[in-house]
């Protein structure tokens, strides 16, 4: 999540290593940690250690052929334990970029809008997610075009387990770094208790799905699914930002209509893409399970992956329908109240026509009481 700038306390200089100090200066602290790795590259004794965290590893191709006749081939990568070191370093970079974008862009916009605390929290969440989704979609589409996945859809499964290009591997490293950084951001944002569960669920789902696809060598199909998912989510949060910035009904309705259409289309296309790759495509190239070679194309793994994608799409569809139903209920009550108010004078008119006014009824009852016969004791007197 995007870092929300720390609230200003009464003390200008909070104690070092206090909660307020860490929240206000977390970007500087993470910058210092990242600089340790960068400076480590300049020292011969520490350069191999620093290079493990900064560079991408597990090269799967040789730059020069054995006989030396072929030209250098593009570098391809596989997965390995050193990827965890790269994820940690880019996790630091993500936190730094997060804080910079928030402070120099979105904080200035939110001050002009003068939003309440609840709306400010929603604005900050939607703004950072919209930026992340937009970058991911643009980056993912560029990789899809470069890898020729659009005209040659069979490349999503024909070369399994296919090694990754530099851009594709860096894309997944960036995705994992972002979802990891969401957890400490809950502390840096001073997130409310009611907001924490939903944000943890969102980050955990993104982390689990991305990690599983990366380890099981389903990066190609996962790239397409991530682009589809981020396109729908990104437009939804962009529509929310339009609602905050430009509160005109026409622009908000048009933005939400486009976002809802793309969101539903993304759910359908995700299920169709998963079925095409996991059931039809990879089913033609089944093999034996081999962890060392990175071969996981066996029926239990394929059908489990397909089932997870379908269940996740159904979950997102349920959340979408629940949200739309909630919005419709919020609109209905004012209409019902207006109907009740209009019906009240009609009831009074009916009472007047049928039995007259209430005062007339009371006078009739009093007259009847006076006409009652007196008791016998009164006559003897």
Secondary structure, DSSP 8 states (H G I E B T S, - for coil): ---------S-SS--TTSHHHHHHTHHHHHHHHHHHHHHHTTSTTTHHHHHHHHS---B-S-SS-SSS-S------B---TTHHHHHHHHHHHHHHHHHHHIIIIIHHHHHHHT--HHHHHHHHHHHHHHHHHHHHHHHHHHHHHHTTTTT-GGGGTTTSS--B-HHHHHHHHHHHHHHHHHHHHHHHTT--HHHHHHHHHHHHHHHHHHHHHHHTT-HHHHHHHHHHHHHHHHHHHHHHHHHHH---HHHHHHHHHHHHHHHHHHHHHHHHHHIIIIIIIGGGG----BTTTTB--SHHHHHHHHHHHHHHHHHHHHHHHHHHHHHHHHHHHHHHHHHHHHHHHHHHHHHHHHH--HHHHHHHHHHHHHTS---HHHHH-
